[in-house]
Amino acid sequence: MSQRFSPPGGDDPPSPCIRVCKMDPVSRLCTGCWRTIEEIGAWGFMDGDEKRAVLAQLPGRRPSRRRGR
């Protein structure tokens, strides 16, 4: 991860934040965007490749939602 803030633009993917910020105490993931607190804090300093790597992990972190009926 680079040490300087990376302003958005170019090929940087947007943040997955949906403004539902609540950390799950068991998984230690935000229940809105499914990132760790470390990933959230580092997001502005990550380059595009680092952000894409985090984004690629998010679908596997979301709990499956089954509808029982």
C-alpha positions in Angstrom: 0.0 0.0 0.0 1.3 3.4 -0.9 1.9 6.0 1.9 0.2 9.0 0.3 -3.4 9.7 -0.1 -4.7 8.6 -3.5 -7.3 11.1 -4.8 -10.1 9.4 -6.8 -9.9 9.4 -10.5 -8.3 7.6 -13.4 -8.9 3.9 -13.1 -9.7 4.0 -9.3 -12.8 2.0 -8.5 -15.3 3.8 -6.3 -15.7 3.0 -2.6 -18.2 0.2 -1.8 -19.4 2.3 1.2 -23.2 2.6 1.3 -23.3 4.8 4.4 -24.6 1.9 6.6 -21.6 1.8 8.9 -21.8 -0.8 11.7 -19.1 -3.2 12.6 -20.2 -6.7 13.3 -18.4 -7.8 16.5 -18.1 -11.5 15.4 -16.9 -11.1 11.8 -15.3 -7.7 12.4 -16.7 -6.5 9.1 -18.8 -3.5 8.3 -22.4 -4.8 7.7 -22.8 -2.1 5.0 -19.8 -2.6 2.8 -18.3 -5.8 4.2 -14.8 -4.4 4.6 -12.6 -4.6 7.7 -11.9 -1.5 9.7 -8.3 -1.6 8.3 -9.5 -1.7 4.7 -11.9 1.2 5.4 -9.2 3.3 6.9 -6.6 2.5 4.2 -9.0 2.9 1.3 -7.9 6.5 0.5 -4.3 5.4 0.4 -4.7 2.4 -1.8 -4.0 2.4 -5.5 -6.5 1.1 -8.0 -5.1 -2.5 -8.0 -5.3 -2.7 -4.2 -8.9 -1.4 -4.2 -9.9 -3.9 -6.9 -8.3 -6.7 -4.8 -10.5 -5.7 -1.8 -13.6 -5.4 -4.0 -13.0 -8.9 -5.4 -13.2 -10.3 -1.9 -16.4 -8.7 -0.9 -19.0 -11.0 -2.5 -17.6 -13.9 -0.5 -17.9 -12.0 2.7 -21.6 -11.2 2.4 -23.8 -13.7 4.2 -26.2 -15.6 2.0 -29.7 -14.5 2.4 -32.2 -17.3 2.1 -35.9 -16.7 2.0 -37.7 -19.5 3.8 -41.2 -19.9 2.4 
